[in-house]
Amino acid sequence: MGERFASGLSVNHPLGHYLEALYHTESYYTFIGISQLVIALLLLMPRTALLGALMYFPIILNICILAYAVRFEGTRITTLMVLANLYLLCWDYDRIKYILPVKQDGYSAREKPLSNKFPLLFFGCVFAMIAVVIVINQFLYDIRPGNSLIECTNGCAGNSNPKACEEFCDCIHNRGKPLHECLIDYKKANRTNQ
């Protein structure tokens, strides 16, 4: 519809840079939006859910990698969305195994009697993966730009070098410098402080 992505991020934020550039691609931006709507509809209908999951995987994987690359606060949710999509693909493994580049052994999973252990094991693994994603994301980066200047500076109180953290936040949100330059300045400030 020609509207910008409603993220609330400023153009100075690393992800804001990306979304602003994506918006200016015009027809490509519209194509991505329409594709995501079509995929959502495919996922809602049982007959086309596998096709939707196959089409959705490269899109959500790309979004997840982008979130990690710019240290976005939404890395946890995008990781869980990738995992959810992988679970959907695993659910239909018997239908997609023939297009995968792995040797097939002719054994069909349908020949095996059903067990009551599967739901417990499956949901146990799901909850374990959620916990792992949350814990890893908590300690993955020593500093993140936050989604706003206030969010970024609020994280400085618990930082080992609050002054360097505030300079990092200013570098990202006020001066609009690229993430890697602000990280270099932050690391230099941390080295001189020690």
DASULUR-V379491 format. One record per pair of residues at least 12 apart in sequence whose C-alpha atoms are under 6 Angstrom apart, sorted by the first residue. I is the first residue (numbers start at 1). J is the second residue. D is the distance in Angstrom with one decimal. If there is no record, write none. Layout:
BEGIN
I,J,D / I,J,D
END
This chain:
BEGIN
12,173,5.4 / 12,176,4.3 / 13,173,6.0 / 14,70,5.9 / 39,52,5.0 / 64,78,5.1 / 64,79,6.0 / 71,144,5.7 / 149,173,5.7 / 152,169,5.8 / 153,166,5.9 / 164,186,5.7 / 164,189,5.8 / 168,182,5.7 / 168,186,5.9
END
